[in-house]
Amino acid sequence: MTPSSLKTARQVERIINGIESTDGDGVQLTRVIGSHELPMLDPFLLFDAFESNEAQDYIGGFPSHPHRGFETVTYLLAGRMRHKDSEGREGVIESGGVQWMTAGRGLIHSEMPEQEDGLLSGFQLWVNLPASDKMTAPAYQEFPADKVTLEQHDNGTEIRIIAGQTNAGSIGPVINNYVNPLYIDVSLPAGQVFEQIVPDADNVFVYVIEGELLVGEQSMSIKKHQLAVMHKGNVIQLRAYKNTRFMLASARPLNEPVARGGPFVMNTREEVLQAFKDFDR
Ligand code: FE
């Protein structure tokens, strides 16, 4: 074995349970990254999980609001959301679909459920932009379920790749050269092992949607609706204790100062105040 092929499996550093929160116009969600429990995991600024059969939990949606300085990623497991923005762009994200929006210098948009009943479930992830690109032009990368790369293994494992590349070489449709993220949705049958190489320097989290994962020799457990912040290392090795579905995100930290104010994430307080002025908030 040559040194370059040595593997250091990442262990669990912290388990985060998330905080029940309300955002937008009364939408019930669990804030897993972005609350006092875990304010950020550079470059991930926020990770919200929402899942409800009750219209009252989501029907208010997220009426018009601005963003500046980062990217918002909406991935739906079930249901439909309509988005509209101040530049006249509009579309519907459906179950299994993803919208990766580079807010850049900013836009005003709304995100509203396109349904009056039934299950709405999914995630919103905020990914920071480097200082040099915070004022870039807004851009969208939007893909329906059948354009999200699907990798299937003989052991029953299914990997839906939104961004990045798997060990087997499957590549997701979203391109991001700012932090080179990997963002995947993995279904792993009970007893099976999942392995993914990640850059040593990346920050990595695993969020269990359903089931339970075991990590490392001590068999640390990541249970349903828990997020595990992973230690440093160059490979993720996870074993499914039961049939398990999870999200895995990995990206290069920016290591830049972060100044936050509501929907704006900049490098300095002055830049945040300027954003409030520009959007007249
Ligand atoms: Fe938004």
Residues whose N, C-alpha, C, O or C-beta is under 5 A from the ligand:
A	BS01	FE	none
